[in-house]
Amino acid sequence: MDFWLSFLPIIIYVLLIILLIIGIILGIKSIITINKVEKVVDDVNEKVESLNGLFQIVDFTADKLVSITDKVVDGVSALASKLFFRKKKNKEEETENE
């Protein structure tokens, strides 16, 4: 029994030291990995920022095309409404004259 009382704490301490060393190694590796990921994110961020001008041009062009299309649709709908309402007015005048 004396043997186990002196031997088991030594084994537990050795295992705890091994566990502490493994934790330190994993911590260092995770810090290295996080630094690499940060470099990649910074690189991607720089590339996206370099494309901001292109995105602004595309956005401006799309806005202009939408405004032109809206004007054309408004004109066509106004023309169509004039044609249809003119026919109704003509029919109403004919019925009043009769």
C-alpha positions as CSV (number, residue, x, y, z in Angstrom):
1,M,0.0,0.0,0.0
2,D,2.9,2.4,0.7
3,F,4.2,1.7,-2.7
4,W,1.0,2.8,-4.4
5,L,0.7,5.9,-2.2
6,S,4.2,7.0,-3.3
7,F,4.0,5.8,-6.9
8,L,0.6,7.1,-8.0
9,P,1.2,10.8,-7.3
10,I,4.4,10.6,-9.3
11,I,2.5,9.1,-12.3
12,I,-0.2,11.8,-12.0
13,Y,2.4,14.6,-11.9
14,V,4.2,13.2,-15.0
15,L,0.9,12.9,-16.8
16,L,0.0,16.5,-15.9
17,I,3.4,17.7,-17.1
18,I,2.8,15.9,-20.4
19,L,-0.7,17.4,-20.6
20,L,0.7,20.9,-19.9
21,I,3.4,20.5,-22.6
22,I,0.8,19.3,-25.2
23,G,-1.4,22.3,-24.3
24,I,1.5,24.8,-24.7
25,I,2.4,23.2,-28.1
26,L,-1.2,23.4,-29.3
27,G,-1.5,27.0,-28.1
28,I,1.6,28.0,-30.1
29,K,0.4,26.2,-33.2
30,S,-3.0,27.8,-33.0
31,I,-1.3,31.3,-32.7
32,I,0.7,30.5,-35.8
33,T,-2.4,29.4,-37.6
34,I,-4.3,32.5,-36.6
35,N,-1.5,34.7,-37.9
36,K,-1.6,32.9,-41.2
37,V,-5.3,33.2,-41.5
38,E,-5.0,36.9,-40.6
39,K,-2.5,37.4,-43.5
40,V,-4.9,35.7,-45.9
41,V,-7.8,37.8,-44.8
42,D,-5.8,41.0,-45.2
43,D,-4.8,39.9,-48.7
44,V,-8.4,39.2,-49.7
45,N,-9.5,42.5,-48.2
46,E,-6.9,44.4,-50.2
47,K,-8.0,42.7,-53.4
48,V,-11.7,43.4,-52.7
49,E,-10.9,47.0,-52.0
50,S,-9.1,47.2,-55.4
51,L,-12.3,46.1,-57.1
52,N,-14.4,48.8,-55.4
53,G,-14.0,51.2,-58.3
54,L,-15.2,48.5,-60.7
55,F,-18.2,47.8,-58.5
56,Q,-19.0,51.5,-58.4
57,I,-18.9,51.8,-62.2
58,V,-21.2,48.8,-62.5
59,D,-23.6,50.2,-59.9
60,F,-23.6,53.6,-61.7
61,T,-24.2,52.0,-65.1
62,A,-27.0,49.9,-63.7
63,D,-28.7,52.9,-62.1
64,K,-28.5,54.9,-65.4
65,L,-29.9,51.9,-67.4
66,V,-32.8,51.6,-64.9
67,S,-33.6,55.3,-65.1
68,I,-33.6,55.2,-68.9
69,T,-35.8,52.0,-68.9
70,D,-38.2,53.7,-66.5
71,K,-38.5,56.7,-68.7
72,V,-39.1,54.5,-71.8
73,V,-41.8,52.5,-69.9
74,D,-43.5,55.6,-68.7
75,G,-43.5,57.1,-72.2
76,V,-44.9,53.9,-73.7
77,S,-47.6,53.6,-71.0
78,A,-48.6,57.2,-71.4
79,L,-48.9,56.7,-75.2
80,A,-50.9,53.6,-74.7
81,S,-53.2,55.3,-72.2
82,K,-53.8,58.2,-74.6
83,L,-54.7,55.8,-77.4
84,F,-57.2,53.8,-75.3
85,F,-58.7,56.9,-73.6
86,R,-59.1,58.7,-76.9
87,K,-61.1,55.7,-78.3
88,K,-63.4,55.8,-75.2
89,K,-63.9,59.6,-75.6
90,N,-64.7,59.2,-79.2
91,K,-67.3,56.5,-78.5
92,E,-68.8,58.6,-75.7
93,E,-69.1,61.6,-78.0
94,E,-70.7,59.5,-80.7
95,T,-73.3,58.1,-78.3
96,E,-74.0,61.6,-77.0
97,N,-74.5,62.9,-80.6
98,E,-77.0,60.2,-81.4
